[in-house]
Amino acid sequence: MSEVVIFGAGFLGHRLAAAFPGSALLSTDITDLSAVSRALGEHEARVILNAAGKTGRPNVDWCETHQEETYRSNVIGALCLAQAAAHAGAYLVHIGSGCIYYGLSPHPGGAWREDDVANPTAFYSRTKYAADLVLSRLPRVAIARIRMPVDSAPAPRNLITKLAAYPEVVDVANSVTVVDDLLTALRGLIERRAEGIFHVTNPGVMRHRDLLSLYRELVDPSHVVKLISEEELVTRGLAAKARSNAILESPRLDALGIRLRPIGEALRETMIAYARAARR
């Protein structure tokens, strides 16, 4: 029996399982309603964390050519989990994406808020937003929107590892999510049984050059990268679709008293820990 059940045994799923002792980490097909319902019954789950979904490998361009697999997992799967959770009387936290926003918002400063209508372009972004439109109206459901997770543990899906591997990187301003702070926010949402949409990104703005400068300072002094413009990414054929670049605010998270570290502070502390792990 596990009070907390986590779906999605990937990068984030394993980090969540380590952060919630006694939780059950499952690789169940979330599009199979019967299998999901059986798993919830077997574990007598009271809290469900959904970290399953298709983001594409090696990147989201994969979703453009694998649309059925993408929408089945990101839309149908998310709704199956919500249906099973409702029948079980469980609380669902769905890991959403802030990559449904492109460019600046109409607000002063250009940051997007939780209740802003999104403008997704890429197919992946469209599927994540489609699920949000339904889940955000359901009781006992929270959506934790994250962006480009940054973690202290080297891993292929960690933004640090990903950017360090590219010879050329787009240098744009973005909001990002430091995984340790995501875990703090999730605990706060669960404790309060909060409902609706929450932007779980660290306050402030990070440019890719900031992250890579810290990487060169603390991890690999020999690291070299060429910074390119956002326009070059598509015009030079480096990506099939323009990437989401956006700044998010979290007024609904703030209203609950859940505070994340400013990105400058969190990024340096995370990179120091990443450097230690990389040397092991």
ZAMARGU-4260 file (C-alpha; in steps of 0.2 Angstrom, whole numbers, plus 5000, padded with zeros to 4 digits):
<rodrens>
0) 5000/5000/5000 | 5007/5017/4995 | 4998/5033/4999 | 5007/5042/4985 | 5008/5034/4967
5) 5018/5041/4954 | 5015/5037/4935 | 5030/5039/4923 | 5046/5030/4927 | 5057/5043/4918
10) 5069/5057/4924 | 5056/5066/4934 | 5047/5051/4940 | 5063/5044/4948 | 5066/5061/4956
15) 5049/5061/4963 | 5050/5044/4970 | 5066/5048/4979 | 5058/5063/4987 | 5042/5054/4993
20) 5048/5040/5003 | 5036/5025/5002 | 5028/5030/4986 | 5025/5018/4972 | 5033/5022/4955
25) 5024/5014/4941 | 5027/5012/4922 | 5008/5008/4919 | 5002/5013/4902 | 4991/5028/4907
30) 4980/5027/4892 | 4974/5010/4898 | 4960/5016/4910 | 4957/4998/4917 | 4976/4996/4921
35) 4977/5013/4929 | 4961/5009/4940 | 4968/4993/4946 | 4985/5001/4951 | 4976/5014/4961
40) 4965/5001/4970 | 4980/4989/4973 | 4990/5004/4981 | 4975/5012/4989 | 4982/5028/4983
45) 4977/5045/4990 | 4988/5056/4980 | 4993/5053/4962 | 5008/5062/4953 | 5008/5061/4934
50) 5025/5063/4927 | 5021/5052/4912 | 5020/5059/4894 | 5028/5061/4878 | 5041/5075/4876
55) 5050/5067/4861 | 5068/5060/4859 | 5080/5067/4855 | 5069/5083/4857 | 5051/5089/4854
60) 5053/5088/4835 | 5049/5070/4837 | 5031/5074/4842 | 5028/5083/4825 | 5031/5066/4816
65) 5023/5055/4830 | 5007/5064/4833 | 4996/5049/4838 | 5008/5043/4851 | 5010/5061/4858
70) 4992/5065/4859 | 4987/5048/4866 | 5000/5050/4880 | 4998/5069/4884 | 4980/5070/4882
75) 4970/5054/4883 | 4982/5047/4896 | 4981/5062/4907 | 4962/5062/4906 | 4962/5043/4910
80) 4972/5047/4925 | 4959/5060/4930 | 4945/5049/4928 | 4953/5035/4938 | 4958/5047/4952
85) 4940/5054/4953 | 4933/5036/4955 | 4946/5032/4968 | 4943/5049/4977 | 4961/5053/4975
90) 4970/5069/4973 | 4979/5071/4956 | 4994/5083/4953 | 4998/5083/4934 | 5015/5089/4929
95) 5011/5101/4915 | 5022/5112/4904 | 5025/5131/4903 | 5031/5128/4885 | 5013/5132/4879
100) 5017/5150/4879 | 5027/5158/4865 | 5035/5176/4867 | 5029/5190/4878 | 5013/5191/4887
105) 5002/5206/4885 | 5005/5211/4903 | 5018/5224/4908 | 5035/5215/4909 | 5029/5202/4897
110) 5027/5187/4910 | 5013/5175/4908 | 5001/5171/4922 | 4992/5155/4926 | 4975/5161/4920
115) 4982/5168/4903 | 4976/5160/4887 | 4991/5151/4879 | 4997/5152/4861 | 5005/5135/4858
120) 5013/5132/4841 | 5022/5115/4841 | 5012/5099/4842 | 5019/5094/4859 | 5014/5111/4866
125) 4996/5109/4859 | 4994/5092/4867 | 4999/5099/4884 | 4988/5114/4883 | 4973/5103/4877
130) 4975/5092/4893 | 4976/5108/4904 | 4959/5115/4897 | 4950/5100/4904 | 4960/5096/4920
135) 4960/5114/4926 | 4941/5113/4928 | 4941/5097/4938 | 4939/5095/4957 | 4954/5088/4967
140) 4966/5091/4952 | 4981/5103/4952 | 4992/5106/4937 | 5010/5110/4940 | 5017/5119/4925
145) 5036/5117/4924 | 5049/5123/4911 | 5065/5115/4906 | 5070/5106/4922 | 5087/5110/4930
150) 5093/5097/4942 | 5109/5093/4952 | 5110/5076/4946 | 5118/5073/4928 | 5105/5065/4917
155) 5100/5066/4898 | 5084/5076/4902 | 5092/5088/4914 | 5094/5105/4905 | 5112/5107/4911
160) 5117/5091/4903 | 5107/5095/4887 | 5114/5112/4884 | 5132/5107/4888 | 5131/5094/4874
165) 5126/5106/4861 | 5140/5115/4850 | 5128/5129/4847 | 5114/5135/4859 | 5101/5148/4857
170) 5103/5163/4869 | 5086/5168/4875 | 5078/5174/4891 | 5067/5161/4899 | 5059/5154/4915
175) 5066/5138/4921 | 5061/5125/4935 | 5075/5119/4947 | 5069/5102/4952 | 5073/5104/4971
180) 5061/5118/4971 | 5048/5109/4961 | 5048/5096/4975 | 5046/5109/4988 | 5031/5116/4978
185) 5023/5099/4975 | 5024/5095/4994 | 5015/5112/4997 | 5002/5108/4984 | 4998/5091/4991
190) 4998/5097/5009 | 4985/5110/5004 | 4975/5099/4992 | 4976/5115/4980 | 4966/5115/4964
195) 4969/5123/4947 | 4984/5129/4938 | 5001/5134/4946 | 5017/5140/4937 | 5031/5131/4946
200) 5046/5141/4939 | 5059/5149/4949 | 5057/5168/4951 | 5068/5178/4939 | 5074/5176/4921
205) 5089/5164/4915 | 5098/5166/4899 | 5106/5150/4892 | 5123/5159/4893 | 5120/5161/4911
210) 5119/5143/4914 | 5133/5139/4902 | 5144/5152/4910 | 5142/5143/4927 | 5145/5126/4919
215) 5161/5132/4913 | 5166/5140/4929 | 5161/5126/4941 | 5160/5110/4930 | 5171/5110/4914
220) 5183/5125/4912 | 5187/5119/4894 | 5169/5120/4888 | 5166/5130/4873 | 5149/5134/4865
225) 5143/5146/4851 | 5128/5156/4855 | 5115/5159/4841 | 5099/5169/4838 | 5082/5161/4840
230) 5078/5164/4822 | 5094/5154/4816 | 5087/5138/4825 | 5073/5135/4812 | 5081/5145/4797
235) 5097/5134/4797 | 5087/5118/4799 | 5092/5115/4817 | 5074/5112/4823 | 5058/5108/4814
240) 5048/5121/4824 | 5052/5136/4834 | 5054/5133/4852 | 5044/5140/4866 | 5053/5155/4875
245) 5043/5163/4888 | 5044/5171/4906 | 5031/5164/4918 | 5024/5172/4934 | 5017/5162/4949
250) 5004/5173/4957 | 4993/5158/4962 | 5008/5149/4970 | 5013/5165/4979 | 4995/5166/4986
255) 4997/5150/4994 | 5013/5155/5003 | 5023/5143/4993 | 5040/5151/4989 | 5054/5146/4977
260) 5072/5152/4977 | 5076/5166/4965 | 5084/5158/4949 | 5101/5166/4952 | 5103/5158/4969
265) 5095/5142/4965 | 5105/5140/4948 | 5122/5142/4957 | 5118/5130/4971 | 5112/5117/4959
270) 5127/5119/4948 | 5139/5117/4963 | 5130/5101/4967 | 5130/5095/4949 | 5149/5098/4948
275) 5151/5087/4964 | 5140/5073/4956 | 5149/5074/4939 | 5166/5071/4948 | 5160/5055/4956
</rodrens>
